[in-house]
Amino acid sequence: MIVRKLNEIKNTENDVSDPHGHWMSRRLITKKDGMGFSVNDTIIKAGTETPIWYKNHLEAVYCVSGNGSIEDLATGITHSITAGTLYALNNNDRHILRGGSEDMHMVCVFYPPLRGNEVHDEDGSYPADND
């Protein structure tokens, strides 16, 4: 059994921030835990805009609090995100994640799992884990 508290992750190698200051992500479950997926507690900063393309991962995201939007770059459709909204990037969807008038608190699940220290590359993706 794995039991973790968010305060135990803060200020460790699994407490990762975007170099541009758009988000911070606490990696609660990572690849080394052997679960087949990873779980992040993530804050998307208000007023930010982040182009993302998880070409190597699938992701499901649940908004706990705050507001923002996600734009599907294939369709041009923008969806509002508020507390209680879930979105799933089931087709490695290219998108723009925008923070709204307040920070968004998100819970993110990745498959395959993240190692724990990743930040977005120039494509807005995390590297494939070829271990």
C-alpha positions as CSV (number, residue, x, y, z in Angstrom):
1,M,0.0,0.0,0.0
2,I,1.2,3.5,-0.8
3,V,0.1,6.4,1.4
4,R,1.4,9.9,0.7
5,K,0.6,13.4,1.8
6,L,1.0,16.4,-0.4
7,N,3.2,18.1,2.3
8,E,5.6,15.2,2.0
9,I,6.1,15.9,-1.7
10,K,6.7,19.7,-1.4
11,N,10.3,20.7,-1.8
12,T,11.5,17.3,-3.0
13,E,12.6,16.1,-6.5
14,N,8.9,15.4,-7.2
15,D,7.9,19.0,-6.7
16,V,8.3,20.3,-10.2
17,S,7.7,23.8,-11.6
18,D,7.5,25.1,-15.1
19,P,10.5,27.3,-15.9
20,H,8.1,29.9,-17.3
21,G,6.1,30.0,-14.0
22,H,2.9,28.8,-15.6
23,W,2.4,25.7,-13.4
24,M,3.7,23.7,-10.5
25,S,3.1,19.9,-10.2
26,R,3.6,17.6,-7.2
27,R,4.1,14.1,-8.5
28,L,2.3,11.9,-6.0
29,I,2.5,8.6,-7.8
30,T,5.4,8.0,-10.3
31,K,6.7,5.3,-12.5
32,K,8.9,3.9,-9.7
33,D,5.7,3.1,-7.7
34,G,4.8,0.4,-10.3
35,M,1.2,1.3,-10.7
36,G,1.2,1.7,-14.5
37,F,0.0,5.3,-14.3
38,S,1.1,8.5,-12.4
39,V,-0.9,11.0,-10.4
40,N,0.0,14.7,-10.1
41,D,-1.4,17.5,-7.9
42,T,-1.0,20.5,-10.2
43,I,-1.6,24.3,-10.0
44,I,-2.2,26.2,-13.3
45,K,-1.4,29.8,-12.6
46,A,-4.1,32.4,-13.3
47,G,-3.7,34.4,-16.6
48,T,-1.2,31.9,-18.1
49,E,-1.3,30.2,-21.5
50,T,0.6,26.9,-22.1
51,P,0.7,25.1,-25.5
52,I,0.8,21.4,-24.8
53,W,1.1,18.2,-26.9
54,Y,1.4,15.0,-24.9
55,K,2.4,12.9,-27.9
56,N,3.9,10.2,-25.7
57,H,1.2,10.1,-23.0
58,L,-2.5,10.0,-22.4
59,E,-3.8,12.3,-19.7
60,A,-7.0,12.8,-17.7
61,V,-7.4,16.0,-15.7
62,Y,-10.0,16.8,-13.0
63,C,-10.4,20.4,-11.8
64,V,-10.7,20.7,-8.0
65,S,-11.0,24.5,-7.9
66,G,-10.4,27.6,-9.9
67,N,-11.1,28.4,-13.6
68,G,-9.7,28.5,-17.0
69,S,-10.1,26.9,-20.4
70,I,-8.7,24.3,-22.8
71,E,-8.6,24.9,-26.6
72,D,-8.5,21.8,-28.9
73,L,-6.1,22.9,-31.6
74,A,-7.4,20.3,-34.1
75,T,-11.0,21.7,-33.9
76,G,-10.5,25.2,-32.6
77,I,-13.1,24.5,-29.9
78,T,-12.5,26.0,-26.5
79,H,-14.0,24.4,-23.4
80,S,-14.5,26.2,-20.1
81,I,-12.9,24.6,-17.0
82,T,-14.3,25.1,-13.6
83,A,-14.4,23.0,-10.4
84,G,-15.9,19.6,-11.2
85,T,-14.8,19.6,-14.8
86,L,-12.9,16.6,-16.2
87,Y,-11.1,16.4,-19.5
88,A,-9.3,13.5,-21.1
89,L,-6.6,13.8,-23.8
90,N,-7.4,10.5,-25.3
91,N,-5.9,11.2,-28.7
92,N,-2.7,12.9,-27.7
93,D,-4.6,16.1,-28.4
94,R,-2.6,19.3,-29.1
95,H,-4.1,22.0,-27.0
96,I,-3.6,25.3,-25.2
97,L,-4.3,25.3,-21.5
98,R,-5.3,28.8,-20.2
99,G,-5.4,29.8,-16.6
100,G,-8.5,32.0,-15.9
101,S,-9.1,34.7,-13.3
102,E,-7.8,32.5,-10.5
103,D,-5.4,29.6,-10.2
104,M,-6.7,26.2,-11.2
105,H,-6.1,23.2,-8.8
106,M,-6.0,20.1,-10.9
107,V,-5.5,16.3,-10.3
108,C,-3.8,14.8,-13.4
109,V,-3.4,11.1,-14.3
110,F,-0.8,10.1,-16.9
111,Y,-0.4,6.8,-18.9
112,P,2.3,5.7,-19.2
113,P,3.4,7.0,-15.9
114,L,5.8,10.0,-15.5
115,R,9.2,9.4,-13.9
116,G,8.5,12.5,-11.7
117,N,10.9,15.2,-12.8
118,E,9.7,16.0,-16.3
119,V,9.0,19.5,-17.6
120,H,7.6,20.2,-21.1
121,D,10.0,20.1,-24.0
122,E,9.8,22.5,-27.0
123,D,6.8,20.6,-28.4
124,G,4.9,21.0,-25.1
125,S,5.3,17.3,-24.3
126,Y,7.0,15.1,-21.8
127,P,9.7,12.7,-23.2
128,A,8.9,9.1,-23.9
129,D,10.2,6.8,-21.2
130,N,12.1,4.1,-23.0
131,D,13.4,2.3,-20.0
